[in-house]
Amino acid sequence: MKVAIAGAGNVGTSIANDLCASGHDVMIIESDQALLDRLGHTLSCRLLLGDACEVSTLKRAGLAEVDVVVAATGDDEDNLVVSLLAKQEFAVPRVIARVNHPKNRWLFNETWGVDVSVSTPHLMTALVEEAVSVGTLVRLMQFAEGTARLVEVTLAEGSPAAGQTIAELGVPRDASIVAIVRDRRVVVPRGDTTIEPGDEVIALVNEESEDAVRAILVGRPAGDS
């Protein structure tokens, strides 16, 4: 897989190191020559000096041939510009953008060419909720302008899903149970897999199916019809 990363800060270089270690073809685009000089001795990926917000730089980077662009600079405006250019000018299949300031998250959507946005504060909040919440549906990650969501529920003893198989749950067609974590082991769910209290159930939902999945796994609030 070919990946282009805009920004050679801690986030960009960390992503590059992980991807390179997995055998991917990675290029980092950075406008600070001194920073690239320092990194040249520690990174095994390709480095390109230039402003990733300029079309000419992205052409030199061969963006028309990459599979994924990661806009990982410390500036939200730059990340939006990189994302928009990657999608509109070079038709990059997958654009992932870093959100530095949570108040700007609403901008990171398909209008700006962003397929997936990553906001560290929101992600940390979800991880905290996931760690301490039982019987509550927690959003772990959002895709496609927030319409597709990865959610998690640690099944409570009184969950209506406890003791039922996946096939018996009646999950909507536009949702899917993608994994179950039980006793620190990942269980790949099948139709005959029975869900038990204490299971961490991970599901992929959209706006229309989220409430139905919540009702199936958590139950409806008292008084809800």
N, C-alpha and C positions, 0 to 999 in steps of 0.2 A: 504494500500500500504506500502511495506517495502522499506525504503530508507537508504542508507549508505552514510555518508558525510565525506570526508577526509579533515581535517582541522578544528580546533576549534577557528579560528580567528573571527573577527566581521562578515564576510560574512557567514561563516559556521554556526555560532551560530544563526544568524538572520534567515537563511533558516530553521534551525532545529526548532526554536521557532514557526515559522509560520506553518510548517508542523505538528508539534505536536498539535498545537491548532486546526488543522483541523482533528485531529483524526488518523493521520498516525503513523506507527511504525518506529521510527527514531533512528539511531545509529550514533554517531560521533566518528571518529577515530582520535586520536591525540597522538603525541609522547612526548609532554611536560606534565609531571606529575603535576608540579606546576599549570599549566593552567587548567588542569582537576580538580584539587582540588578546585580551585576558582569557576569553573563553576558548580561543583556538587551541589551547594546550589541554583543555579538559573535556571538550565535547568531540564526539566522533561523527556527528552529523555535519552536513554542509552548511556553510555560513555565507550570507549575502549581505553586503553593505548597501543600504538604500532605504528610502522612505516607503513603507508599505502602503501609504495612503496615495501613492502616485501610480498611475497605470503603467508608466514606463518601467518602474521597478518590478511590478508584478509580472510584466511580460518577460523581463530578464529572468525572473524566478521560474518561468515556465508554468504559470498558474493554470493554463488551459489543459495541462496534463495531470494535475494533481487530483487526488480523490477526496482529500479533506483539507480545509483551511481552518486554522485555529487563530482567532484574533485575541492575543493574550497580553496586550500592552497594558500599562497602568492608567491609560486614559480612555474613558468611555467613548468620547467623540471619535478618537482614532479607531477604536474597535468597530464602531458602527460603519465608518467609512470603508475600512478594510472588508467588512462583511458584505456591504452593498456592492463594492467593486468586484469582489470574488464571485458573487452570484450573478450579477447583471452583465458584467463585461467578459467573464470567463466561464460562466455556467458551471461552477464547481458544485459537484453533487452534494457535498456535506459541508456546512459552515457552522463552526462552533465559536461562540463569543463569550469572553469573560466580562462580567458586570462588576465594576469596581464599587460603584455607589448604588445601594439598593433602591434609592428614589428614581434611578434611571432605568430600572428593569423593564418597565412597561414599553420602552422604546425598542427593546431587543426582540423583534418579531420578524415575520416573513417580509414585511414591508421594507425592512432594512437588510434583507437577505440572510437573516439568522435562522438556522434550523433548530439549534439548541443553544440556550443561554445558561451560563453557570454563574450563580451569585453565591459567593462564599457564606455571607451571613444567613441567607435563606437555607442553604444546604446544612449549615451547622444547626440551625433551629430545628430542621426536620430530623437530624440525627439525634438531637437531644430528646425530642418528642418520641422518636422511635425507641429510644433506650428505656424510657421511663413509663410509657403509656401502654396499658393493657385494656383491650376492649375499645380502642379508639382508632379510627382510620387516620393515618398520617400520610401526607403527600411527601414523597421522597424526591421526585424530580418531575419536571414538566417539559413537554416537547410541543413543537408546532403551535406557537403562540399560546401555550398553556391549555390547548384543547385535548391533548393526550397527556396522561399523567401516570406515573408509577407510584402506587400507593401500597401501604403496609398496615396490617392489623395483627397484633398479638392476640390470639383468640382467648377470650375470657371463658370462665367455666359456664356462664349462662348464655353463651353465644348460640343463636339458632342454628349455626352451621356445625356445631360440635357433634361428632358422631355420624355426620353425613358424608357421602362420597361426593367427589367433584361433580359427577353426573347428576346427582340428586339436588344440587344447589340451585339449579335454574339460573345460572349466570347469563346475563344478556349476551346476545351475539356480538355486540360491539365492545365486549370486555373479555378479559382472559386471566385466569389464575396462572401465573408464569412460574412460580416457585413456592416451595414450602421449606422453611428452616425448622428442623426438629432436632433437639439435643445437639445443636451445633453442626448438624449435617444437612446438606441440601437434598431435598426430595423433589424429583421431577414429577409434577402432578400428572396423573392419568385419570381417566374416567372413573376407575374403581378405587382411587386413592381416598382413604377416609381421613377427614380433618379432625384433629384432636385439640382439646384445650391446651394452651401453652404454645401451640404452633405459631410461627411467624408466617403469615400468609401474604405473599406479594402478588399484586395484580396490576394489570395494565388496563386503564379505563379512559373514557372520554367524558366530556361535560354531561352528556345525556345519560350515561350509564353509571356514573360515580355514586349517585344516591341509591340506586338499586343494589349496587355491590355493597355499599355501607349497610343497607338494611339486611342483606343476606348474611354478612359476616359479623355485624355488630348488633343488629336489631333496631327497630324503630323506637324513637323516644316516646315516653309515655304521653298519651293523648294524640299522637300522630296517627292519622288515618291512612 
